[in-house]
Amino acid sequence: MKQLYINQIAQAIGEKAWKVENCVDMLEQGDTIPFISRYRKEKTGGLDDVVIDEIQRLKGIYDTLEKRKETVLKTIDGQGALTEELHKAIENCVDANELEDIYLPFKPKRRTRAQVAREAGLGPFADDMMQALVKDPPKEAKRYICEKAPTEEDVLAGARDILAEQFSEISALRADVRHYMQGCYIISKATKAADGNPDALNYKAYFNSGIPLRIAPANRILAMLRGQEEGFLSVKIQVASHKLRERLYFKFYRDLRKPSQLLSEQIRQALQDSLDRLVIPSVSNEIIGEEKAKADIVSIRIFGENLRQLLLAAPIGQKRIMAVDPGFRNGCKIVCLDAQGNLLHHEIIYPHPPKNEKVKSIVAVSKMMNDFDIQAIAIGNGTAGRETEDFFKRIPMPDGCKVYSVSEDGASVYSASDIAREEFPDEDVTVRGSVSIGRRLMDPLAELVKIDPKSLGVGQYQHDVDQTLLKRELDNVVEQCVSKVGVNVNTSSPYLLRYVAGIGPALSSAIVDWRNANGPFGSRAELLKVPRLGPKVFKQCAGFIRVEGPNPLDNSAIHPETYPIVDRMASAAGVTVGELVRNEEKITALRERAGEFASEDFGLPTITDILDELSKPGRDPRKTADTFSFDENVHEIEDLQEGMELPGMVTNVTEFGAFVDIGVHKEGLVHTSRMNGHKPKIGEPLIVRVASVDLERNRIGLAIVSKYER
């Protein structure tokens, strides 16, 4: 990549150019983001995966710009119009809009009014007017009257059309208009289609709305544009074009040429027409497109961060679980799973209205707990979730067994998916959905990777943003999370393995096929026996794979390429590698000598990571799951009163606030102005205060009070 672009990326992310250059080089060589961020810290200066992901995104933008430059240069050169100055201007361009402004005069056009006027022979007249060589345009126009321009006014109108097009192709003028419009308001108004349409009420706040473009939040831009897409709003940038015309008239014409008063009138008309018909609509579309792109990026990043928090939610680990998909009329669907998540049993109980079989349900649940030695209860948080949780808490539990509320978002999507049918071909969707709820408690990451992230109920305006960018971001986040936690190659499903850096769907299936045919992997090195998994892929994935075998390093985050360093460390400490692992006394002593093991390829950052990993090999970065309880006196929105302080669970975070479940079948919104300096995260328990209750619109306003103390 050209240094020009490297510098632009470095400036955009606020990092030094050498870090960006090294990242770009590694990305172009096929290295993955998790591998670069974890195992190439010397080359990146310790950049994390989020920053490297942004470098990759910006690299894609500049790669596209470079390809566009090639097309532009080829087209202009083909017209014989490529001067050295023009070539230099294009090569130095780092903005797509600026490039298109430069290209505009040379861009092949459809038949325009200006072309029609030139065909009528009015080009010379317009050129003379542009150069201020005409003092009396109406008088001079008589010389150009012809069959295609039979009157004096036809000639003047044709000349103005040519002038309007010429003004629209001045790149500096377009840049000036763009800068001016970026400081204007973006406004939205209700259309006739919105009148009396109940669906339009979703956009009532935008029926007569305006906000300066520079401060318009992403969610507002996306909401306005969605309303326009649905036909209920018209959206535009408010421009005082007459004032803008006067500024441009003096800057780009009057101060350069000193025209007569009669010529000034014609030039002003042409410039006004150029703005209203050609420049403002074009630049407006560009700016709104840019604002949409910016809003997309903000929303996609929010979605990505929410997904990261969801995937890295605390697991309960390998325990025998009873999972419940709650329901009223259709009953509560229960499954019992072993510690590996395998289905052992399923049945339905009816503890709620209309059947109210409470005693029968208690007997059935107690029997299942005893028969399958249940260690934890997972209850979906959907319809009847709160009531089912209250019911289970009244049943005597085995020692240490706790009840957990688990998000159901996406469970129905999983239960009807090809993956679910492959895993449970003989079970119906209700059983599959319950299994998904139970496995989410056991290991959220391993289960949620089976579901399209867009079905997980986090983020804002996910269906309105650029879907290609969204998919790229979400795939990257999943890969980063899986790589951060690590994957046991002998127990993981192919759906989890596919997200290990460098592997993908085809190789994940090949790994499982090899495992099924040959038995468990005995070492990381055995991965190289898998068909099509060569040294290049091995380098990317090996550090994130865990293998319980003779070499303890294979079950750690230490990359095989640095095993020789660990051998040297063990030798220096006078112990074997196995004796060095978790030996805090020896590891502490080695930390004081860390510099002895550093080299040009593996510096102190890598040595420090190795020592940390030797201290706690294979450590799961996730916290341990814990229980959470809603206020027992609050079950419905009607139970709420302003000023109440209640426990709640964060379910979604957006640009404008966070949604919190307080156990009343309706989430409340904590606006950003009511966060009390707190940055809420998905799945975080909080104490919130009820700020407002709107029963008519079924809305709850909340404010954060403090963290939830278990």
Buried (B, 14 or more C-beta within 10 A) or exposed (E): BEEEBBBBBBEEBEBEBEBBBBBBEBBEEEBBBBBBBBBBBBBBBEBEBBBBBBBBBBBEBBBEBBEBBEEBBEBBEEEEEBEEEBEEBBEEBBEBBBBBBBBBBBEEEEEBBBBBBBEBBBBEBBBBBBEBEBEEBBEBBEEBBEEBBEEBEBBBBBBBBBBBBBBBBBBEBBBBBBEBBBEBBBBBBBBEEBEEBEEBEEBEEBBEBBBEBEEBBBBBBBBBBBBBEBBBBBBBBEBEBEEBBBEBBEEBBBEEBEBEEBBBEBBBBBBBBBBBBBBBEBBBEBBBEBBBBEBBBBBBBBBBBBBBBBBBBBBBBBBBBBBBBBBBEEBBBBBBBBEEBEBBEBBBBBBBEEBEBBEEBBEBBBEBBEEBEBBBBBBBBBBBBBBBBBBBBEBEBEEEBEBBBBBBBBBBBBBEBEBBBEBBEEBEBBBBBBBBBBBBBBBBBBBBBBBEBBBBBBBBBBEBBBEEBBBBBBEBBBBBBBBBBBBBBBBBBBBBBBBBBBBBEEBBBBBBEBBEEEEEBBBBBBBEEBEEBEEEBBBBBBBBBBBBBEBBBBBBBBBBBBBEBBBEBBEBBEBEBEEBBEBEEBBEEBEEEBEEBBEEEBBEBBBBBBBBBBBEBBEBEBEEBEEBBBBEEBBEBEBBEEEBEBBBBBBBBBBBBBBBBBBBBBBBBBEEEBBEEBEBBBBBBBBBBBBEBEEEEEBBBBBBBEEBEE
